[in-house]
Amino acid sequence: MPLLSRRNLLKASAVAGAYGVGIGIAGKFGFAEAAPEPQLLTAVKTEAMLTEAGPTRDIMSWGHDGMPPVLRMRKGRAYAARLKNRLDEPTTIHWHGLRIDNRMDGVPFMTQPYVYTGDSFDYAFTPPDAGTFWYHPHCNTLTQMGHGMTGVIVVEDPADPEFDAEVVLNLRDWRLGGNGQFIAPFRPRDAAKTGTYGTVRTANWHQEPRYDAPAGGLVRLRIAVTDVTRIFSLKMEGADATVIAIDGNPVPKRFSLDLLQIGPGQRLDLAVRMPHGEGAVATIEDIRGTAPKVIASLRAVGSSLKRDIGDLGPLVDNPVPKADLSAAEQIPLVLSATAENAAVESICGTLGYSFWAINKVPWPGDTPDPTAPLAELKLGKSYVFNLENTTPHAHPIHLHGMSFTVISSSTREVMPLTSDTYLIQPDEKVQLAFVADNPGDWLLHCHIIEHQKTGMTSYLRVS
């Protein structure tokens, strides 16, 4: 991983300024051309009412209005944001799932300098894909994300079919005590297993919120799992729900939401046909665990629109290149535990432990000693990850900057879905095919943040 010395940091800051808002750079993954005025995202500490115990202090968000705003972008249209850091520690923004220029990816020490207290950074890019994505820091992630810094991105396409309503759900836990204040973000014994779960579960920073939607209408329900730990098994009760997209990409064939498991970092788009009767309620539930848990509900209002899921046209495929499997190079990736248990100093936050590894190497963190990439890939060439999970736990594995297509699994029949995050099950072997079409150094890591921060992280170099 490239080391950013003070000289390199200054150089990187100059580059960021040179390519700032309003400056157009051509190229497939170039900076936004003729970028608009930047959307201001000010990282702050604030308070929020998450429980009946009173305001929770030390919330982190972008702005003082509570939950981070849903950022709306347009496919193929320039977007710009200016991050201002008013926290008392460094931060960045990673645009999870967006295939954009490497210098905009928000990973300190790898793609950009830290944004220190009082400083700012201009992000400018043109999203090539429509769908549901999200944004979060890539610095001191367990604390910053755990304290609130996870927001949803909606990239719209004018060619999308017409819905009668849209509801966006940001699903996340909070580690709070009985007084509504933050408690320790993790326990080592849990970090070495499935991760440490939150104590308060929310959708859009509310417990079991309810939203009105037209009776008999078609609702686009966009769900983003932005939690640092929890895997959901989702089910809809009281309405017909059809899966139309996963992780920002249309599914090859639509199917009813009977039971679908998605992990941290993943997104799900549903077409919900609301019940016809005024006041009828449909609920989205998580049935993973000992008892079903209502996440949020939709209440039918007004006279029935009598829509049918068959009325809904197709989503347009995103322009993700397809791998040439006949010429693809194989890359082995083995997820495992590690016997190491050593603290690593890092300005961007360390948990002080090493529990996990990729290809037997635990990620050392942001250290002055750079680590070699997992693989060096040739720009434009096709590759296949042969990903194997040798652990007894599931891991949502996320690739920055590029998207892959699922082509096989050792444990189940899989749909050839295009994605950026794959939830690999215990003892599963899976093949993920992709084209290395975006130059730069790109992280590959588990999105259970305790796993990420204790070793299950690495990176690829595309040149």
Disulfide bonds with the S-S distance in Angstrom:
Cys139-Cys348 2.17
